[in-house]
């Protein structure tokens, strides 16, 4: 029996998840999307109807939810709002693309999304509501905390820690035994050789500080 699924945030990420679900059986049946943009009401995204705002979650007590906002801070805010509406942790789906490689000794938290070609080698821990874009490599003993965003083509060495709401830009790489601080941004193509403090943006090869930031990543 299929489990009804409601995606929250009619984003590019939501469309990517919908595309993957359409191509591969998952046991999840998409009922629709929730989004707070008034102009989306009554429309469809990726062939799936927009059912209402986030508050309409209460109208779907039998459904699982997957938050598809691109920014970690946005996902955290949506989850807090859903919690206030009575949505408990056990009602979040976890989406792992069939082509992703996830060994049994690795852990993926509720609400997380791992897209095509993701590879977890061994003893990797991925937290809650993390988004991992295509062709990412997470090697042994990596720890990715809640609401982090890891863009396409990122590679992490062993024993890397990615803290909450950090954003790693496309094709960036991180040296082993290195920490990416909470709410920090590592730019596209950057190579991180030392710890990146919280709330900073680093870019370049090797990566160096660029500016303090409170805005994380893309909204797509």
MDTraj code that builds the backbone (N, CA, C; nanometers):
import mdtraj as md
import numpy as np

residues = "UNK UNK UNK UNK UNK UNK UNK UNK UNK UNK UNK UNK UNK UNK UNK UNK UNK UNK UNK UNK UNK UNK UNK UNK UNK UNK UNK UNK UNK UNK UNK UNK UNK UNK UNK UNK UNK UNK UNK UNK UNK UNK UNK UNK UNK UNK UNK UNK UNK UNK UNK UNK UNK UNK UNK UNK UNK UNK UNK UNK UNK UNK UNK UNK UNK UNK UNK UNK UNK UNK UNK UNK UNK UNK UNK UNK UNK UNK UNK UNK UNK UNK UNK UNK UNK UNK UNK UNK UNK UNK UNK UNK UNK UNK UNK UNK UNK UNK UNK UNK UNK UNK UNK UNK UNK UNK UNK UNK UNK UNK UNK UNK UNK UNK UNK UNK UNK UNK UNK UNK UNK UNK UNK UNK UNK UNK UNK UNK UNK UNK UNK UNK UNK UNK UNK UNK UNK UNK UNK UNK UNK UNK UNK UNK UNK UNK UNK UNK UNK UNK UNK UNK UNK UNK UNK UNK UNK UNK UNK UNK UNK UNK UNK UNK UNK UNK UNK UNK UNK UNK UNK UNK UNK UNK UNK UNK UNK UNK UNK UNK UNK UNK UNK UNK UNK UNK UNK UNK UNK UNK UNK UNK UNK UNK UNK UNK UNK UNK UNK UNK UNK UNK UNK UNK UNK UNK UNK UNK UNK UNK UNK UNK UNK UNK UNK UNK UNK UNK UNK UNK".split()
xyz = np.array([
    [0.0839, -0.1198, 0.0000],
    [0.0000, 0.0000, 0.0000],
    [0.0874, 0.1249, 0.0000],
    [0.0575, 0.2187, -0.0900],
    [0.1376, 0.3402, -0.1006],
    [0.1100, 0.4352, 0.0146],
    [0.2133, 0.5088, 0.0530],
    [0.2014, 0.6102, 0.1568],
    [0.1812, 0.7451, 0.0897],
    [0.0740, 0.8197, 0.1234],
    [0.0561, 0.9526, 0.0636],
    [0.1658, 1.0482, 0.1097],
    [0.2180, 1.1261, 0.0157],
    [0.3276, 1.2187, 0.0431],
    [0.2878, 1.3584, -0.0012],
    [0.3140, 1.4561, 0.0841],
    [0.2932, 1.5965, 0.0520],
    [0.4284, 1.6664, 0.0590],
    [0.4660, 1.7329, -0.0501],
    [0.5895, 1.8106, -0.0534],
    [0.5598, 1.9531, -0.0096],
    [0.6472, 2.0093, 0.0723],
    [0.6284, 2.1452, 0.1224],
    [0.7360, 2.2343, 0.0615],
    [0.6940, 2.3371, -0.0127],
    [0.7762, 2.4321, -0.0893],
    [0.7835, 2.3853, -0.2344],
    [0.7198, 2.4609, -0.3218],
    [0.7134, 2.4279, -0.4641],
    [0.8385, 2.4809, -0.5344],
    [0.9502, 2.4188, -0.5054],
    [1.0822, 2.4676, -0.5462],
    [1.1398, 2.3826, -0.6593],
    [1.2574, 2.4223, -0.7053],
    [1.3306, 2.3385, -0.7989],
    [1.3641, 2.2032, -0.7389],
    [1.3975, 2.2034, -0.6099],
    [1.4259, 2.0768, -0.5426],
    [1.3017, 1.9868, -0.5430],
    [1.1851, 2.0447, -0.5184],
    [1.0612, 1.9655, -0.5230],
    [1.0424, 1.9021, -0.6605],
    [1.0701, 1.9777, -0.7663],
    [1.0561, 1.9235, -0.9015],
    [1.1559, 1.8108, -0.9263],
    [1.2769, 1.8228, -0.8705],
    [1.3751, 1.7153, -0.8847],
    [1.3280, 1.5886, -0.8145],
    [1.2735, 1.6039, -0.6956],
    [1.2205, 1.4886, -0.6232],
    [1.1043, 1.4267, -0.7000],
    [1.0140, 1.5107, -0.7517],
    [0.9010, 1.4599, -0.8288],
    [0.9481, 1.3818, -0.9515],
    [1.0504, 1.4336, -1.0190],
    [1.1024, 1.3645, -1.1363],
    [1.1576, 1.2276, -1.1010],
    [1.2297, 1.2207, -0.9892],
    [1.2867, 1.0930, -0.9461],
    [1.1774, 0.9951, -0.9048],
    [1.0755, 1.0448, -0.8353],
    [0.9660, 0.9576, -0.7930],
    [0.8866, 0.9042, -0.9116],
    [0.8765, 0.9852, -1.0159],
    [0.8034, 0.9416, -1.1353],
    [0.8758, 0.8294, -1.2086],
    [1.0087, 0.8285, -1.2002],
    [1.0891, 0.7316, -1.2738],
    [1.1100, 0.6003, -1.1997],
    [1.1009, 0.6039, -1.0675],
    [1.1334, 0.4856, -0.9884],
    [1.0254, 0.4589, -0.8838],
    [0.9836, 0.3328, -0.8669],
    [0.8878, 0.3008, -0.7605],
    [0.9498, 0.3239, -0.6235],
    [0.8702, 0.3821, -0.5313],
    [0.9254, 0.4155, -0.4001],
    [0.8325, 0.3803, -0.2847],
    [0.7099, 0.3412, -0.3159],
    [0.6122, 0.3196, -0.2104],
    [0.5483, 0.4475, -0.1617],
    [0.5846, 0.5622, -0.2237],
    [0.5269, 0.6918, -0.1892],
    [0.4382, 0.7396, -0.3033],
    [0.3216, 0.7887, -0.2707],
    [0.2296, 0.8422, -0.3709],
    [0.2099, 0.9905, -0.3445],
    [0.2584, 1.0737, -0.4352],
    [0.2538, 1.2183, -0.4135],
    [0.1101, 1.2679, -0.4268],
    [0.0615, 1.3294, -0.3200],
    [-0.0730, 1.3853, -0.3196],
    [-0.0733, 1.5285, -0.3704],
    [0.0322, 1.6032, -0.3403],
    [0.0375, 1.7417, -0.3834],
    [0.1458, 1.8177, -0.3120],
    [0.1437, 1.9486, -0.3325],
    [0.2420, 2.0403, -0.2768],
    [0.1730, 2.1434, -0.1893],
    [0.2460, 2.1937, -0.0902],
    [0.2037, 2.3085, -0.0112],
    [0.3048, 2.4203, -0.0319],
    [0.2563, 2.5425, -0.0505],
    [0.3453, 2.6564, -0.0681],
    [0.2708, 2.7832, -0.0275],
    [0.3422, 2.8754, 0.0354],
    [0.2782, 2.9969, 0.0863],
    [0.2623, 3.1058, -0.0191],
    [0.3139, 3.0836, -0.1393],
    [0.2984, 3.1839, -0.2455],
    [0.1547, 3.1838, -0.2962],
    [0.0856, 3.2969, -0.2791],
    [-0.0558, 3.3051, -0.3153],
    [-0.0785, 3.2789, -0.4637],
    [0.0175, 3.3180, -0.5493],
    [-0.0017, 3.3018, -0.6940],
    [0.0052, 3.1563, -0.7392],
    [0.0475, 3.0662, -0.6498],
    [0.0557, 2.9249, -0.6865],
    [-0.0708, 2.8472, -0.6538],
    [-0.1615, 2.9072, -0.5758],
    [-0.2839, 2.8370, -0.5372],
    [-0.3649, 2.7985, -0.6605],
    [-0.4057, 2.6731, -0.6631],
    [-0.4867, 2.6250, -0.7746],
    [-0.4073, 2.5914, -0.8994],
    [-0.2755, 2.6044, -0.8941],
    [-0.1907, 2.5689, -1.0081],
    [-0.1273, 2.4322, -0.9817],
    [-0.0409, 2.3915, -1.0713],
    [0.0343, 2.2684, -1.0510],
    [0.1817, 2.2936, -1.0775],
    [0.2654, 2.2156, -1.0146],
    [0.4105, 2.2231, -1.0322],
    [0.4590, 2.0813, -1.0611],
    [0.5273, 2.0645, -1.1733],
    [0.5722, 1.9306, -1.2101],
    [0.4575, 1.8333, -1.2266],
    [0.3410, 1.8864, -1.2662],
    [0.2249, 1.8028, -1.2863],
    [0.1513, 1.7635, -1.1595],
    [0.1894, 1.8260, -1.0462],
    [0.1299, 1.7944, -0.9159],
    [0.0584, 1.9179, -0.8631],
    [-0.0631, 1.9052, -0.8113],
    [-0.1377, 2.0228, -0.7675],
    [-0.0810, 2.0876, -0.6421],
    [-0.0898, 2.2207, -0.6384],
    [-0.0582, 2.2959, -0.5167],
    [-0.1871, 2.3017, -0.4345],
    [-0.1840, 2.2414, -0.3170],
    [-0.3040, 2.2178, -0.2374],
    [-0.3382, 2.3325, -0.1433],
    [-0.2433, 2.4233, -0.1236],
    [-0.2666, 2.5333, -0.0313],
    [-0.1382, 2.5773, 0.0340],
    [-0.1508, 2.6551, 0.1407],
    [-0.0343, 2.7048, 0.2138],
    [0.0171, 2.5977, 0.3100],
    [0.1267, 2.6285, 0.3768],
    [0.1826, 2.5358, 0.4754],
    [0.0803, 2.5000, 0.5823],
    [-0.0039, 2.5952, 0.6189],
    [-0.1043, 2.5697, 0.7226],
    [-0.2021, 2.4593, 0.6837],
    [-0.2140, 2.4301, 0.5540],
    [-0.3042, 2.3241, 0.5088],
    [-0.2522, 2.1853, 0.5430],
    [-0.1359, 2.1763, 0.6037],
    [-0.0835, 2.0457, 0.6464],
    [-0.1816, 1.9742, 0.7390],
    [-0.2578, 2.0515, 0.8176],
    [-0.3519, 1.9906, 0.9119],
    [-0.4648, 1.9177, 0.8394],
    [-0.4841, 1.9455, 0.7110],
    [-0.5892, 1.8809, 0.6331],
    [-0.5464, 1.7445, 0.5802],
    [-0.4219, 1.7040, 0.6103],
    [-0.3673, 1.5788, 0.5575],
    [-0.3095, 1.4937, 0.6707],
    [-0.3940, 1.4516, 0.7642],
    [-0.3432, 1.3797, 0.8822],
    [-0.2862, 1.2418, 0.8511],
    [-0.3169, 1.1886, 0.7332],
    [-0.2680, 1.0555, 0.6964],
    [-0.1402, 1.0610, 0.6139],
    [-0.0925, 1.1808, 0.5807],
    [0.0189, 1.1951, 0.4870],
    [0.1534, 1.2076, 0.5582],
    [0.2577, 1.1690, 0.4853],
    [0.3944, 1.2029, 0.5237],
    [0.4331, 1.3322, 0.4524],
    [0.5340, 1.4009, 0.5056],
    [0.5764, 1.5295, 0.4498],
    [0.7246, 1.5258, 0.4155],
    [0.7606, 1.6025, 0.3141],
    [0.9007, 1.6216, 0.2777],
    [0.9192, 1.7691, 0.2468],
    [1.0037, 1.8368, 0.3243],
    [1.0254, 1.9806, 0.3079],
    [1.1318, 2.0018, 0.2016],
    [1.0962, 2.0745, 0.0950],
    [1.1829, 2.0862, -0.0222],
    [1.2354, 2.2274, -0.0458],
    [1.2394, 2.3110, 0.0558],
    [1.3013, 2.4431, 0.0414],
    [1.4513, 2.4266, 0.0209],
    [1.5094, 2.5092, -0.0652],
    [1.6507, 2.4957, -0.0971],
    [1.7444, 2.5388, 0.0143],
    [1.7056, 2.6416, 0.0898],
    [1.7926, 2.6942, 0.1953],
    [1.7684, 2.6200, 0.3262],
    [1.8763, 2.5895, 0.3971],
    [1.8623, 2.5219, 0.5249],
    [1.7835, 2.6021, 0.6258],
    [1.8033, 2.7342, 0.6280],
    [1.7293, 2.8185, 0.7215],
    [1.5806, 2.8158, 0.6905],
    [1.5454, 2.8110, 0.5622],
    [1.4045, 2.8031, 0.5236],
    [1.3447, 2.6693, 0.5637],
    [1.4200, 2.5611, 0.5436],
    [1.3702, 2.4297, 0.5861],
    [1.3475, 2.4268, 0.7367],
    [1.4415, 2.4848, 0.8125],
    [1.4272, 2.4872, 0.9581],
    [1.3026, 2.5648, 0.9998],
    [1.2760, 2.6775, 0.9337],
    [1.1587, 2.7584, 0.9672],
    [1.0301, 2.6843, 0.9339],
    [1.0281, 2.6137, 0.8205],
    [0.9088, 2.5392, 0.7819],
    [0.8841, 2.4243, 0.8787],
    [0.9895, 2.3537, 0.9170],
    [0.9733, 2.2432, 1.0124],
    [0.9212, 2.2952, 1.1462],
    [0.9720, 2.4101, 1.1911],
    [0.9223, 2.4682, 1.3162],
    [0.7734, 2.5005, 1.3053],
    [0.7330, 2.5514, 1.1898],
    [0.5923, 2.5847, 1.1692],
    [0.5063, 2.4591, 1.1660],
    [0.5540, 2.3539, 1.0990],
    [0.4798, 2.2285, 1.0945],
    [0.4706, 2.1638, 1.2324],
    [0.5770, 2.1774, 1.3095],
    [0.5741, 2.1251, 1.4462],
    [0.4647, 2.1934, 1.5266],
    [0.4530, 2.3255, 1.5111],
    [0.3484, 2.4002, 1.5814],
    [0.2088, 2.3567, 1.5373],
    [0.1985, 2.3029, 1.4151],
    [0.0704, 2.2543, 1.3639],
    [0.0431, 2.1098, 1.4043],
    [0.1386, 2.0495, 1.4747],
    [0.1189, 1.9131, 1.5232],
    [0.1840, 1.8053, 1.4406],
    [0.2674, 1.8419, 1.3427],
    [0.3375, 1.7423, 1.2621],
    [0.4587, 1.6915, 1.3402],
    [0.4597, 1.5639, 1.3710],
    [0.5660, 1.5046, 1.4518],
    [0.6765, 1.4472, 1.3632],
    [0.7909, 1.4194, 1.4251],
    [0.9086, 1.3734, 1.3509],
    [0.8808, 1.2476, 1.2693],
    [0.7982, 1.1587, 1.3218],
    [0.7742, 1.0323, 1.2537],
    [0.6912, 1.0481, 1.1266],
    [0.6437, 1.1690, 1.0994],
    [0.5627, 1.1911, 0.9796],
    [0.6438, 1.2477, 0.8630],
    [0.7746, 1.2608, 0.8811],
    [0.8577, 1.3082, 0.7707],
    [0.9134, 1.1907, 0.6915],
    [0.8992, 1.1990, 0.5593],
    [0.9596, 1.1000, 0.4708],
    [1.1081, 1.1304, 0.4546],
    [1.1830, 1.0290, 0.4158],
    [1.3234, 1.0451, 0.3759],
    [1.3344, 0.9938, 0.2336],
    [1.3901, 1.0757, 0.1435],
    [1.3998, 1.0351, 0.0036],
    [1.5450, 1.0087, -0.0339],
    [1.5730, 0.8851, -0.0749],
    [1.7058, 0.8462, -0.1228],
    [1.6893, 0.7934, -0.2647],
    [1.7513, 0.8603, -0.3602],
    [1.7400, 0.8185, -0.4999],
    [1.7921, 0.6751, -0.5156],
    [1.7272, 0.5956, -0.5987],
    [1.7704, 0.4562, -0.6148],
    [1.9158, 0.4390, -0.6575],
    [1.9721, 0.5392, -0.7249],
    [2.1110, 0.5269, -0.7690],
    [2.2119, 0.5684, -0.6622],
    [2.1636, 0.6191, -0.5480],
    [2.2548, 0.6566, -0.4393],
    [2.3094, 0.5312, -0.3722],
    [2.4337, 0.5390, -0.3260],
    [2.4983, 0.4271, -0.2576],
    [2.5062, 0.4590, -0.1088],
    [2.4285, 0.3857, -0.0288],
    [2.4214, 0.4097, 0.1154],
    [2.4426, 0.2770, 0.1878],
    [2.5607, 0.2546, 0.2476],
    [2.5840, 0.1277, 0.3182],
    [2.5016, 0.1181, 0.4459],
    [2.4843, -0.0039, 0.4939],
    [2.4010, -0.0265, 0.6106],
    [2.4552, 0.0397, 0.7371],
    [2.5852, 0.0632, 0.7415],
    [2.6425, 0.1224, 0.8631],
    [2.6400, 0.2749, 0.8611],
    [2.5690, 0.3338, 0.7651],
    [2.5519, 0.4788, 0.7615],
    [2.4084, 0.5131, 0.8015],
    [2.3892, 0.6355, 0.8493],
    [2.2596, 0.6779, 0.9011],
    [2.2120, 0.8016, 0.8263],
    [2.0811, 0.8042, 0.7954],
    [2.0196, 0.9210, 0.7314],
    [1.8985, 0.9609, 0.8140],
    [1.8932, 1.0874, 0.8577],
    [1.7852, 1.1345, 0.9421],
    [1.6567, 1.1607, 0.8657],
    [1.5492, 1.1762, 0.9410],
    [1.4183, 1.1980, 0.8811],
    [1.4155, 1.3285, 0.8012],
    [1.3394, 1.3282, 0.6930],
    [1.3205, 1.4478, 0.6132],
    [1.4339, 1.4822, 0.5193],
    [1.5370, 1.3988, 0.5133],
    [1.6515, 1.4300, 0.4278],
    [1.6283, 1.3824, 0.2852],
    [1.6998, 1.4456, 0.1912],
    [1.6890, 1.4158, 0.0483],
    [1.8287, 1.3877, -0.0051],
    [1.8496, 1.2708, -0.0647],
    [1.9747, 1.2361, -0.1307],
    [1.9435, 1.2077, -0.2766],
    [1.9958, 1.2911, -0.3658],
    [1.9634, 1.2792, -0.5075],
    [2.0609, 1.1861, -0.5798],
    [2.0428, 1.1744, -0.7110],
    [2.1095, 1.0715, -0.7910],
    [2.2611, 1.0782, -0.7810],
    [2.3232, 0.9602, -0.7731],
    [2.4677, 0.9500, -0.7771],
    [2.5386, 0.9815, -0.6480],
    [2.4653, 1.0076, -0.5408],
    [2.5286, 1.0321, -0.4114],
    [2.5945, 0.9033, -0.3622],
    [2.7142, 0.9173, -0.3057],
    [2.7865, 0.8019, -0.2520],
    [2.8260, 0.8289, -0.1074],
    [2.7819, 0.7428, -0.0172],
    [2.8297, 0.7404, 0.1204],
    [2.9173, 0.6161, 0.1324],
    [3.0438, 0.6312, 0.1707],
    [3.1331, 0.5155, 0.1663],
    [3.1138, 0.4240, 0.2866],
    [3.1351, 0.4758, 0.4097],
    [3.1134, 0.3934, 0.5276],
    [3.1055, 0.4790, 0.6527],
    [3.0187, 0.4405, 0.7449],
    [3.0035, 0.5078, 0.8743],
    [2.9806, 0.6580, 0.8594],
    [2.8949, 0.6944, 0.7671],
    [2.8581, 0.8345, 0.7463],
    [2.7261, 0.8616, 0.8184],
    [2.7172, 0.9784, 0.8815],
    [2.5946, 1.0174, 0.9502],
    [2.5397, 1.1456, 0.8874],
    [2.4177, 1.1365, 0.8360],
    [2.3490, 1.2506, 0.7759],
    [2.2289, 1.2825, 0.8641],
    [2.2167, 1.4074, 0.9068],
    [2.1148, 1.4465, 1.0028],
    [1.9769, 1.4637, 0.9426],
    [1.8937, 1.5384, 1.0113],
    [1.7546, 1.5625, 0.9733],
    [1.7445, 1.6761, 0.8709],
    [1.6571, 1.6569, 0.7726],
    [1.6251, 1.7629, 0.6758],
    [1.7500, 1.8184, 0.6065],
    [1.8413, 1.7287, 0.5762],
    [1.9603, 1.7621, 0.4974],
    [1.9266, 1.7427, 0.3497],
    [1.9815, 1.8277, 0.2636],
    [1.9663, 1.8101, 0.1196],
    [2.1045, 1.7834, 0.0596],
    [2.1152, 1.6704, -0.0123],
    [2.2389, 1.6322, -0.0804],
    [2.2066, 1.6216, -0.2292],
    [2.2657, 1.7105, -0.3080],
    [2.2403, 1.7176, -0.4510],
    [2.3171, 1.6068, -0.5260],
    [2.2981, 1.5946, -0.6592],
    [2.3579, 1.4819, -0.7312],
    [2.5106, 1.4770, -0.7260],
    [2.5593, 1.3510, -0.7308],
    [2.7018, 1.3200, -0.7483],
    [2.7903, 1.3758, -0.6364],
    [2.7407, 1.3683, -0.5147],
    [2.8169, 1.4069, -0.3957],
    [2.8846, 1.2827, -0.3379],
    [3.0066, 1.2995, -0.2876],
    [3.0775, 1.1901, -0.2210],
    [3.1043, 1.2267, -0.0758],
    [3.0493, 1.1469, 0.0142],
    [3.0735, 1.1614, 0.1580],
    [3.1522, 1.0384, 0.2023],
    [3.2757, 1.0595, 0.2464],
    [3.3611, 0.9452, 0.2769],
    [3.3560, 0.9107, 0.4259],
    [3.4375, 0.8164, 0.4657],
    [3.4240, 0.7507, 0.5956],
    [3.4185, 0.8488, 0.7131],
    [3.3233, 0.8228, 0.8012],
    [3.3102, 0.8928, 0.9293],
    [3.2712, 1.0401, 0.9170],
    [3.2179, 1.0799, 0.8019],
    [3.1681, 1.2169, 0.7891],
    [3.0400, 1.2335, 0.8713],
    [3.0221, 1.3544, 0.9219],
    [2.9035, 1.3888, 0.9992],
    [2.8420, 1.5153, 0.9397],
    [2.7202, 1.5045, 0.8882],
    [2.6492, 1.6178, 0.8300],
    [2.5301, 1.6477, 0.9197],
    [2.5273, 1.7661, 0.9805],
    [2.4252, 1.7991, 1.0793],
    [2.2958, 1.8462, 1.0136],
    [2.1933, 1.8625, 1.0956],
    [2.0591, 1.8972, 1.0498],
    [2.0568, 2.0238, 0.9634],
    [1.9740, 2.0193, 0.8596],
    [1.9432, 2.1344, 0.7734],
    [2.0630, 2.1829, 0.6907],
    [2.1675, 2.1022, 0.6814],
    [2.2785, 2.1380, 0.5925],
    [2.2362, 2.1173, 0.4469],
    [2.3047, 2.1884, 0.3548],
    [2.2801, 2.1754, 0.2113],
    [2.4126, 2.1484, 0.1421],
    [2.4191, 2.0382, 0.0690],
    [2.5422, 1.9992, 0.0006],
    [2.5119, 1.9904, -0.1484],
    [2.5696, 2.0815, -0.2246],
    [2.5349, 2.0954, -0.3661],
    [2.6054, 1.9921, -0.4537],
    [2.5668, 1.9897, -0.5803],
    [2.6134, 1.8875, -0.6736],
    [2.7657, 1.8846, -0.6838],
    [2.8197, 1.7624, -0.6852],
    [2.9610, 1.7424, -0.7101],
    [3.0531, 1.7663, -0.5929],
    [3.0000, 1.7930, -0.4740],
    [3.0839, 1.8164, -0.3564],
    [3.1510, 1.6863, -0.3137],
    [3.2763, 1.6979, -0.2671],
    [3.3486, 1.5830, -0.2127],
    [3.4018, 1.6175, -0.0745],
    [3.3730, 1.5300, 0.0221],
    [3.4263, 1.5477, 0.1576],
    [3.5247, 1.4368, 0.1886],
    [3.6417, 1.4741, 0.2446],
    [3.7347, 1.3752, 0.2949],
    [3.6802, 1.3088, 0.4201],
    [3.7558, 1.2175, 0.4765],
    [3.7109, 1.1455, 0.5943],
    [3.7080, 1.2327, 0.7193],
    [3.6184, 1.1985, 0.8131],
    [3.6063, 1.2669, 0.9417],
    [3.5767, 1.4165, 0.9277],
    [3.5073, 1.4555, 0.8218],
    [3.4642, 1.5950, 0.8068],
    [3.3352, 1.6148, 0.8860],
    [3.3225, 1.7302, 0.9514],
    [3.2000, 1.7671, 1.0212],
    [3.1394, 1.8880, 0.9505],
    [3.0148, 1.8748, 0.9065],
    [2.9394, 1.9850, 0.8475],
    [2.8300, 2.0208, 0.9474],
    [2.8373, 2.1391, 1.0058],
    [2.7450, 2.1747, 1.1126],
    [2.6116, 2.2269, 1.0582],
    [2.5169, 2.2516, 1.1498],
    [2.3799, 2.2845, 1.1125],
    [2.3697, 2.4042, 1.0175],
    [2.2876, 2.3870, 0.9154],
    [2.2531, 2.4898, 0.8173],
    [2.3717, 2.5387, 0.7348],
    [2.4834, 2.4680, 0.7381],
    [2.5946, 2.5044, 0.6493],
    [2.5559, 2.4768, 0.5049],
    [2.6187, 2.5500, 0.4131],
    [2.5901, 2.5385, 0.2701],
    [2.7221, 2.5197, 0.1963],
    [2.7358, 2.4071, 0.1247],
    [2.8568, 2.3780, 0.0482],
    [2.8237, 2.3890, -0.0998],
    [2.8873, 2.4854, -0.1668],
    [2.8565, 2.5143, -0.3051],
    [2.9013, 2.4056, -0.4012],
    [2.8470, 2.4102, -0.5211],
    [2.8708, 2.3095, -0.6225],
    [3.0198, 2.2876, -0.6490],
    [3.0591, 2.1594, -0.6516],
    [3.1954, 2.1151, -0.6840],
    [3.3011, 2.1625, -0.5851],
    [3.2594, 2.2028, -0.4665],
    [3.3591, 2.2340, -0.3628],
    [3.4097, 2.1044, -0.3009],
    [3.5238, 2.1136, -0.2321],
    [3.5796, 1.9955, -0.1660],
    [3.6376, 2.0348, -0.0315],
    [3.6388, 1.9377, 0.0601],
    [3.6777, 1.9640, 0.1987],
    [3.7795, 1.8592, 0.2423],
    [3.8900, 1.9070, 0.2951],
    [3.9963, 1.8185, 0.3422],
    [3.9506, 1.7381, 0.4627],
    [4.0088, 1.6192, 0.4802],
    [3.9740, 1.5333, 0.5928],
    [4.0004, 1.6030, 0.7272],
    [3.9256, 1.5635, 0.8304],
    [3.9384, 1.6157, 0.9669],
    [3.9172, 1.7670, 0.9735],
    [3.8252, 1.8162, 0.8908],
    [3.7969, 1.9595, 0.8846],
    [3.6508, 1.9828, 0.9210],
    [3.6226, 2.0999, 0.9815],
    [3.4857, 2.1346, 1.0206],
    [3.4352, 2.2531, 0.9385],
    [3.3135, 2.2400, 0.8891],
    [3.2437, 2.3497, 0.8214],
    [3.1410, 2.4017, 0.9210],
    [3.1580, 2.5247, 0.9675],
    [3.0803, 2.5770, 1.0787],
    [2.9336, 2.6008, 1.0478],
    [2.8553, 2.6111, 1.1527],
    [2.7109, 2.6320, 1.1409],
    [2.6802, 2.7596, 1.0620],
    [2.5854, 2.7467, 0.9684],
    [2.5338, 2.8592, 0.8877],
    [2.6414, 2.9212, 0.7987],
    [2.7533, 2.8544, 0.7837],
    [2.8591, 2.9061, 0.6966],
    [2.8333, 2.8666, 0.5517],
    [2.9053, 2.9331, 0.4600],
    [2.8941, 2.9062, 0.3168],
    [3.0341, 2.8796, 0.2612],
    [3.0484, 2.7675, 0.1913],
    [3.1694, 2.7381, 0.1155],
    [3.1340, 2.7545, -0.0313],
    [3.2050, 2.8447, -0.0996],
    [3.1677, 2.8825, -0.2356],
    [3.1878, 2.7733, -0.3386],
    [3.1284, 2.7949, -0.4557],
    [3.1402, 2.7014, -0.5676],
    [3.2857, 2.6775, -0.6033],
    [3.3236, 2.5504, -0.6148],
    [3.4582, 2.5140, -0.6570],
    [3.5668, 2.5399, -0.5551],
    [3.5316, 2.5832, -0.4355],
    [3.6319, 2.6143, -0.3332],
    [3.6945, 2.4865, -0.2773],
    [3.8158, 2.5005, -0.2281],
    [3.8876, 2.3883, -0.1661],
    [3.9190, 2.4275, -0.0225],
    [3.8538, 2.3620, 0.0725],
    [3.8688, 2.3966, 0.2140],
    [3.9754, 2.3088, 0.2781],
    [4.0811, 2.3744, 0.3278],
    [4.1934, 2.3023, 0.3884],
    [4.2012, 2.3208, 0.5389],
    [4.1229, 2.4120, 0.5945],
    [4.1219, 2.4357, 0.7395],
    [3.9795, 2.4650, 0.7832],
    [3.9555, 2.4644, 0.9129],
    [3.8201, 2.4818, 0.9638],
    [3.7598, 2.6149, 0.9202],
    [3.6332, 2.6096, 0.8782],
    [3.5581, 2.7281, 0.8381],
    [3.4680, 2.7664, 0.9553],
    [3.4886, 2.8826, 1.0181],
    [3.4077, 2.9201, 1.1349],
    [3.2606, 2.9416, 1.0994],
    [3.1774, 2.9397, 1.2001],
    [3.0343, 2.9625, 1.1818],
    [3.0080, 3.1010, 1.1239],
    [2.9015, 3.1112, 1.0428],
    [2.8492, 3.2390, 0.9927],
    [2.9469, 3.3145, 0.9036],
    [3.0351, 3.2425, 0.8359],
    [3.1268, 3.3068, 0.7420],
    [3.1123, 3.2453, 0.6032],
    [3.1507, 3.3230, 0.5011],
    [3.1575, 3.2742, 0.3636],
    [3.3042, 3.2692, 0.3216],
    [3.3470, 3.1509, 0.2759],
    [3.4830, 3.1348, 0.2257],
    [3.4756, 3.0908, 0.0797],
    [3.5687, 3.1428, -0.0015],
    [3.5741, 3.1081, -0.1430],
    [3.7190, 3.0875, -0.1846],
    [3.7369, 3.0269, -0.3021],
    [3.8696, 3.0206, -0.3626],
    [3.9440, 2.8909, -0.3369],
    [4.0651, 2.8841, -0.3947],
    [4.1532, 2.7677, -0.3833],
    [4.2920, 2.8147, -0.3431],
    [4.3347, 2.7904, -0.2171],
    [4.2523, 2.7342, -0.1104],
    [4.1486, 2.8359, -0.0622],
    [4.0453, 2.7880, 0.0051],
    [3.9368, 2.8759, 0.0498],
    [3.9855, 2.9712, 0.1580],
    [3.9395, 3.0972, 0.1472],
    [3.9728, 3.2025, 0.2429],
    [3.8468, 3.2817, 0.2746],
    [3.8455, 3.3559, 0.3864],
    [3.7242, 3.4318, 0.4216],
    [3.6894, 3.5348, 0.3162],
    [3.5616, 3.5483, 0.2925],
    [3.5132, 3.6506, 0.2008],
    [3.4330, 3.7567, 0.2747],
    [3.3285, 3.7117, 0.3487],
    [3.2472, 3.8068, 0.4230],
    [3.1645, 3.7305, 0.5254],
    [3.1191, 3.8011, 0.6303],
    [3.0252, 3.7428, 0.7231],
    [2.8887, 3.7343, 0.6564],
    [2.8119, 3.6292, 0.6855],
    [2.6841, 3.6116, 0.6175],
    [2.5796, 3.5566, 0.7112],
    [2.4547, 3.5946, 0.6815],
    [2.3408, 3.5321, 0.7481],
    [2.2460, 3.4715, 0.6457],
    [2.2874, 3.4763, 0.5165],
    [2.2034, 3.4220, 0.4094],
    [2.2688, 3.2981, 0.3539],
    [2.1967, 3.1878, 0.3511],
    [2.2564, 3.0611, 0.3164],
    [2.2056, 3.0111, 0.1810],
    [2.2957, 3.0105, 0.0839],
    [2.2722, 2.9399, -0.0387],
    [2.1610, 2.9902, -0.1283],
    [2.1112, 2.8976, -0.2098],
    [2.0111, 2.9290, -0.3112],
    [1.8707, 2.9023, -0.2612],
    [1.7750, 2.9751, -0.3135],
    [1.6352, 2.9520, -0.2778],
    [1.5675, 2.8536, -0.3716],
    [1.6407, 2.8008, -0.4673],
    [1.5762, 2.7123, -0.5647],
    [1.5503, 2.5749, -0.5061],
])
top = md.Topology()
chain = top.add_chain()
for i, resn in enumerate(residues, 1):
    res = top.add_residue(resn, chain, resSeq=i)
    for name in ("N", "CA", "C"):
        top.add_atom(name, md.element.get_by_symbol(name[0]), res)
traj = md.Trajectory(xyz[None], top)
